[in-house]
Amino acid sequence: METNNPKSLSLYVLRRLPATDDKQLNVQIEINENHEVFKGHFPEMPILPGVYLIQIIKDSLNTFLPDSYQLKSAGTVKYLKPVQPEKNNRLKMEITFGQISDDLTVSASSFMEDDTVHFKFKGEFIKL
């Protein structure tokens, strides 16, 4: 890990984009294609590990909503196309959510720069 280059420390940076209503988050994800994770996943053809897409949903909820949440259950997780960071280092994620007691029901889709859907998620997050 390079300590003199702060960009090398983070796998991704999240930026909130405008949304159509208060039950939606639109997030731009900038992936650090030089991050250490890509050296092992996979060295000859690096791809973003799918688990990070679920982590991005959690980080988006915890960054842009007033409460903190953790994953409770994932009903649907579809990885439709791999994300190769040297080709697609900017993604857009659309997250819609509804509150039921302390839980959030969440649907999310993530898009590559050419608007190709590469990931879909439906599940629940619980308030901490």
C-alpha positions in Angstrom: 0.0 0.0 0.0 1.4 3.4 -1.0 1.0 5.9 1.9 2.3 8.9 -0.1 -0.5 8.6 -2.6 -3.9 9.1 -0.9 -5.8 8.0 -4.0 -4.3 4.6 -3.8 -5.9 4.0 -0.4 -9.6 4.1 -1.4 -11.0 1.6 -3.8 -13.8 4.0 -4.8 -15.2 7.5 -4.2 -18.9 8.2 -4.0 -20.6 11.3 -5.2 -24.3 12.0 -4.9 -26.2 12.9 -8.0 -29.6 14.6 -8.3 -32.6 12.3 -7.7 -36.2 12.6 -8.7 -37.6 12.1 -5.1 -36.5 11.6 -1.5 -36.8 7.8 -1.7 -34.0 7.6 -4.3 -30.3 8.0 -4.3 -28.3 8.4 -7.5 -24.6 7.9 -6.9 -21.6 8.2 -9.2 -18.8 5.8 -8.3 -15.3 6.5 -9.3 -13.1 3.4 -9.1 -9.4 3.6 -8.4 -8.1 1.2 -11.0 -4.7 1.2 -9.3 -6.1 -0.2 -6.0 -4.4 -3.3 -4.5 -7.5 -5.5 -4.8 -7.1 -5.6 -8.6 -3.7 -7.3 -8.3 -5.3 -10.4 -7.0 -8.8 -10.3 -8.7 -7.7 -11.2 -11.4 -4.0 -10.3 -12.2 -4.4 -10.9 -16.0 -7.9 -9.3 -16.3 -8.7 -7.3 -13.2 -12.4 -7.0 -12.4 -14.2 -5.4 -9.5 -15.2 -8.1 -6.9 -19.0 -8.3 -6.9 -19.2 -8.0 -3.1 -18.0 -4.4 -3.4 -21.1 -3.5 -5.3 -23.2 -4.5 -2.3 -20.7 -2.6 -0.1 -21.3 0.5 -2.3 -25.0 0.3 -1.7 -24.4 0.2 2.1 -21.8 3.0 1.9 -24.2 5.1 -0.1 -27.0 4.6 2.4 -24.7 5.4 5.3 -23.1 8.4 3.6 -26.2 10.1 2.2 -28.9 9.2 4.6 -29.1 10.4 8.3 -29.0 6.9 9.9 -26.6 4.0 9.7 -27.6 0.6 8.2 -26.2 -2.9 7.7 -27.3 -5.6 5.3 -30.1 -7.8 6.7 -30.9 -9.9 3.7 -30.3 -10.0 -0.1 -33.2 -11.5 -2.0 -31.9 -10.8 -5.5 -28.3 -10.2 -6.5 -27.5 -10.3 -10.2 -24.1 -9.7 -11.7 -24.8 -9.2 -15.3 -21.5 -8.0 -16.6 -18.0 -7.8 -15.0 -16.6 -4.3 -14.3 -13.1 -4.0 -15.7 -11.7 -0.9 -14.0 -9.3 0.1 -16.9 -12.4 0.2 -19.2 -15.1 1.3 -16.8 -13.8 3.2 -13.8 -16.9 5.3 -13.5 -20.2 3.8 -12.6 -23.7 5.1 -11.8 -25.9 3.5 -9.2 -29.6 4.1 -8.8 -30.9 3.1 -5.4 -34.6 3.3 -4.4 -35.7 2.5 -0.8 -38.7 2.4 1.4 -38.8 2.3 5.2 -40.6 -0.4 7.1 -40.1 0.1 10.9 -36.3 0.2 11.3 -35.6 -1.7 8.0 -35.1 -0.3 4.5 -36.2 -2.3 1.5 -33.7 -1.5 -1.2 -33.6 -1.9 -4.9 -30.5 -0.9 -6.8 -29.2 -1.0 -10.3 -25.7 -0.1 -11.4 -24.7 1.1 -14.9 -21.5 1.4 -16.8 -20.6 4.7 -18.6 -22.4 3.5 -21.7 -25.6 3.0 -19.6 -25.2 -0.9 -19.7 -26.8 -2.4 -16.6 -24.2 -4.6 -15.0 -25.7 -5.2 -11.5 -29.1 -5.5 -9.9 -30.0 -5.9 -6.2 -33.1 -6.3 -4.0 -32.8 -6.7 -0.3 -33.2 -5.3 3.2 -31.0 -3.2 5.4 -31.6 -2.8 9.1 -30.9 0.4 11.1 -28.1 0.2 13.6 
